[in-house]
Structures are given as structure tokens and as C-alpha cells.
Amino acid sequence: MTVTVRLPDADATRAYGRALARVLRAGDLVVLTGDLGAGKTTLTQGIGAGLHVRGQVASPTFIIAREHPPVARPDGSRGPTLVHVDAYRLGSLEEVDALDLDASLDEAVTVVEWGEGWVEGLAQDRLEITLERPRGAVSEDSLEDAATGERVVTVRAVGARWADVDLPDADPVAG
């Protein structure tokens, strides 16, 4: 199953991340692909908010991976931990293996930015999400101001886990 949505700005991208969080559970792998400034971290911020995790979700570029433990929801329940990884600076499969992501995969939602071609082997079931900013939407100014500009988000569900899951495709701001 593949769903494509157009999101007008960073707020809508975060809202879509919150909508995605409603269908995510411990053990899920989310692989994010997109150019610099496409909205990968912004989407992950929304996922983190939707999962009710602790800490500011920011790009883990220089530390490679951050773990965000869950906090209590209004009803007292807790969701899974968010493991947020940035594979941009990784240069080999050995470096990916050294992160030992499979050790926490069953207990966490693992989101990997720049993960295409590196982490698909971690799970047969995963979401592969591509974020694009249409031609002309990214300029020097819009890279500095990540809140501006439309994003086109394509979510591809891979594996049996996603067979009966309705991925969000409606207006995420309203939903």
C-alpha cells in the first residue's frame, strides 16, 4: 500500500507525523528518505509528539542516534520509546551494524533518516517514507526557514504488519 499526501508547511508535516504515530507500535521501523530540508526531522518531531516521548526531537546528525523514552499520556498509559537515527554520516554497513539497532527494535519505534539502502534488512515490515519539496520550493531562504514550503510525502507500507493498517491520507491538520 502506498499513500501520497501534500503538506503545505512544517506545521502540517508535524501534524502528519502525529497522525502516523497513531498507527505505529513497538517494533516498527520507519525509513525516511529525502533531500536536505525536505522535512525528515520535522516529520519525526510529529511522530515523537504523537508517541508522547520525552526530549526535544532534533536532527541527530552528529551523534547518529537519540533515544526518547515515553512519558505518561493523559490516560496514564505509555507508548513505545522513539529511537531516532541519522544515517547520513555512516559510510558502511559495518557502521550501521555497530549501532546495534536490532537490539532495541522490538521495544521501540525506530525512525532512520537517510536510511534507504542501509537499514531495510533490520525488518521485513517497515514504512518507507519519501519526503520531497517540489522544484522551486527549496531555496536558500527556505532551507533557513524550515517552516515554509510544501512537502510531498509518500508512505510505502512494506510487509504483512501493514496489510490491514489504514495509513493516514486525509488532511492531517484536521485529523
C-alpha positions in Angstrom: 0.0 0.0 0.0 1.2 3.5 -0.9 -0.2 6.8 0.3 0.9 10.2 -1.0 -0.1 13.5 0.7 0.7 17.1 0.0 1.6 19.1 3.1 1.6 22.9 2.9 4.2 23.6 5.6 6.2 22.4 8.6 3.1 22.5 10.9 1.2 20.2 8.6 4.2 17.9 8.3 4.4 17.6 12.1 0.6 17.0 12.2 1.0 14.2 9.7 3.7 12.7 11.9 1.3 12.8 14.8 -1.3 11.0 12.6 1.3 8.4 11.7 2.2 7.9 15.4 -1.4 6.6 15.9 -0.6 3.6 13.8 2.9 2.9 15.0 3.8 0.5 17.7 6.9 -1.0 19.3 8.9 -3.0 16.7 8.1 -0.7 13.8 10.8 0.6 11.6 10.3 3.8 9.6 12.9 4.7 6.9 12.9 8.3 5.8 14.3 9.5 2.5 14.6 13.0 1.1 16.9 15.8 0.3 18.3 18.2 2.8 15.5 20.4 4.0 12.8 18.0 2.8 11.2 17.7 6.3 12.6 14.4 7.6 13.3 15.7 11.1 10.1 17.8 11.1 8.1 14.6 10.4 9.9 12.8 13.2 9.1 15.7 15.6 5.4 15.0 14.9 5.9 11.2 15.4 7.6 12.0 18.7 4.8 14.2 19.8 2.2 11.6 18.8 4.1 8.9 20.7 4.4 11.3 23.8 8.1 10.9 24.2 10.5 12.9 26.4 13.0 15.4 25.0 13.3 17.6 22.0 13.3 15.7 18.8 16.1 17.2 16.8 18.4 16.0 14.0 20.9 13.5 15.5 23.3 14.2 12.7 26.5 14.4 14.8 25.6 11.9 17.5 24.0 9.5 15.0 21.2 8.2 17.3 19.0 9.5 20.1 16.6 7.6 22.3 13.4 9.3 23.5 11.7 7.4 26.3 7.9 7.7 26.6 6.1 9.9 29.1 2.7 9.2 30.5 -0.2 10.0 28.3 -3.3 11.8 29.7 -4.9 8.4 30.4 -1.8 7.2 32.3 -0.6 4.8 29.6 2.8 4.9 28.0 3.7 4.2 24.4 7.0 2.9 23.0 10.4 4.6 23.1 11.4 6.5 19.9 14.8 5.7 18.6 15.8 8.5 16.1 18.7 7.7 13.9 20.5 9.8 11.2 22.5 7.6 8.9 23.8 10.5 6.8 27.3 10.2 8.1 27.5 6.4 8.0 29.8 5.1 5.4 29.4 1.3 5.6 27.1 -1.5 6.7 29.6 -2.3 9.5 28.9 1.2 10.9 25.2 0.5 10.7 25.7 -2.8 12.5 27.8 -1.1 15.2 24.7 1.0 16.1 23.1 -2.3 17.3 19.7 -1.0 16.2 18.2 -4.5 16.2 18.8 -4.8 19.9 16.1 -2.2 20.7 14.0 -2.7 17.6 11.3 -4.8 19.3 10.8 -2.4 22.1 10.9 0.9 20.2 9.6 2.7 17.1 12.8 3.2 15.2 12.9 6.1 12.7 16.0 6.3 10.5 16.7 9.4 8.4 18.8 8.8 5.3 18.3 5.1 5.9 17.4 4.0 2.4 19.9 1.3 1.3 21.2 0.8 4.9 18.6 -0.4 7.2 15.9 -2.3 5.3 17.5 -5.6 6.4 16.6 -4.8 10.0 12.9 -5.6 9.4 10.7 -7.3 6.8 7.9 -5.0 7.9 8.5 -1.3 7.6 7.3 2.1 6.4 9.4 3.6 3.7 8.7 7.4 3.6 9.9 9.7 0.9 9.7 13.5 1.5 10.1 15.9 -1.4 9.8 19.6 -1.8 8.6 20.4 -5.3 11.0 22.0 -7.7 11.4 25.7 -6.8 10.1 25.1 -3.3 13.6 24.9 -1.8 15.7 28.0 -1.8 18.5 29.3 0.4 15.8 31.1 2.4 13.5 28.1 2.8 16.4 25.9 4.0 17.0 28.5 6.7 13.3 28.7 7.4 12.2 25.1 7.5 8.6 26.1 8.3 7.9 27.3 4.7 7.2 25.3 1.6 5.1 22.4 0.6 6.2 18.9 1.1 5.0 15.8 -0.8 5.1 12.8 1.4 4.9 9.3 0.0 4.4 6.4 2.5 5.0 2.9 1.3 4.0 0.1 3.6 6.2 -3.0 3.3 5.3 -6.4 4.8 2.5 -8.2 6.4 2.3 -6.0 9.5 0.8 -3.2 7.4 -1.7 -5.3 5.4 -4.8 -4.2 7.4 -3.5 -0.8 8.7 -5.1 2.3 7.3 -2.4 4.8 6.8 -3.3 8.4 7.3 -4.2 10.0 4.0 -6.7 12.7 4.9 -5.9 16.2 5.9 -3.6 15.6 8.8 -4.3 19.1 10.3 -8.0 18.3 10.6 -7.5 14.7 11.6 
